[in-house]
């Protein structure tokens, strides 16, 4: 892989020249005066002085050459609805939405919280914020009141844009009680709430003076033309909250110019997209994959983006391939869990559709096991490319870049460091570089390339503390993932070094789940760990100490208490974080200094050896974990 190696080498050794070249892929109102300002490590400022706008790059700049081309194809198998927007239509809708938002007093630098299902209005809202220089913070529709409130408190939005509900597998998830409750408990609630009514909630109410109906407001802004607000490249475009080791999610702050350039470059070199082609990313706009590759990446690159609301197997397991065939999708992006779900179905569902337009399928978000990688590659007859990245990076960190060089795929490996990343595998013990096949922490020597998080929203110190202090004496970004590199330079990811778990590609913090469990009045203490699951990658499992043992005295009582705890998690955090089981114990394994022995609990729950237990306070706590797991351990 001489070609790619050389490409990567140049991106590190001639960093500024390399990125100055990539910067030509997007429009600048005013060019930058400095490609990189790294005078305050580890804070990197890209394209300093350059003026640009994400909405202009995603929409306006395509009007002349491709105004009539489809920009957004919306398909919902939940409602049976399909809607198509050309770039010209999208421009109109975004202007209307920007007019609506502006009329509610939102301007440059103000935050707008978007809590929406997978409907085009969510995309309009994101782009409208970008147009105004306002900062959006999209919260995944699967999160509940408490998660939403934590994000409101941190982002302090002026406005919330939401809907009456989302749909999943034919079931409506109503939002009203969640946003009302979140606003009620929030310390800095938004003054205004715009609600898009899908007709799902027959009891949808409205708070006078606070709530406005999306359609009604839109009808008053039909002819609005809202000029683009040019912003300096380093001004924030959005905040996206992500889980870490504490119960308090971190607001990943993204810049504007660096992000636009990084996405455009990735569309070209990694995803091999071309303007005019169609990309289909199966994520949700509430996650980083949705931000980068449903909304901004394809649109900035002049591609058509497919936005899909629904399951991969409904009405049948051929639905995604039908979408590919009907829309001549060339680039597709999905997750290993979806691949495992489809693997259980008849491969004939793929064969029914003409997927010859598809160049390749990218998967990310969680480890891709070899058998699934092999099965999917054979079933599709197309390259399936595993690539690895994080909310923090915004675009791939380990990948192959087929447009630069078609390096052979190794099953189970997300490939090589993406250009721009000076990636190292560092030993946890002494921060030394690992030898081939030696397990170590995946780290990046800063400056991080364009597109990566610029800081933690409102907390520069937390940014440095969290990500750059894992290796004493070395200013290095830690991904908090274990990895290895083989003799051929291929990398493999082996899971997180911290307490973050990955359930069906959804990143969750065990602390957040613990806090939600503890909201149940009878729970004194709880430990949540991620346990390997053949379909979803990991599942959260809870071990809880109750206050009143009489409430868990019999099998029936335990079952009812377990159900109550699960319902509490659904209400607090959202069903995405619901533990698969809640086991009741009288004691949790802790060290003498009171630290939870989480790795030992996880090992026992997976039927493995609990490891070093010299510091344990009371070893009988482990017996309770073993006993709880008894029926499940084979
Ligand atoms: O642990 C890694 C895992 O997902 C984490 C990042 O999750 P999130 O912030 O939601 O961003 C997802 C963006 C695709 C990583 O720290 N992860 C992501 N991709 C892979 C992966 N683990 C193994 N293989 C991957 N390809």
Boltz pocket constraint, residues with backbone or C-beta under 6 A from the ligand:
constraints:
  - pocket:
      binder: B
      contacts: [[A, 242], [A, 287], [A, 288], [A, 289], [A, 363], [A, 364], [A, 365], [A, 366], [A, 367], [A, 368], [A, 386], [A, 387], [A, 388], [A, 389], [A, 390], [A, 391], [A, 392], [A, 414], [A, 479], [A, 480], [A, 481], [A, 493], [A, 495], [A, 496], [A, 502], [A, 505], [A, 506], [A, 507]]
      max_distance: 6.0
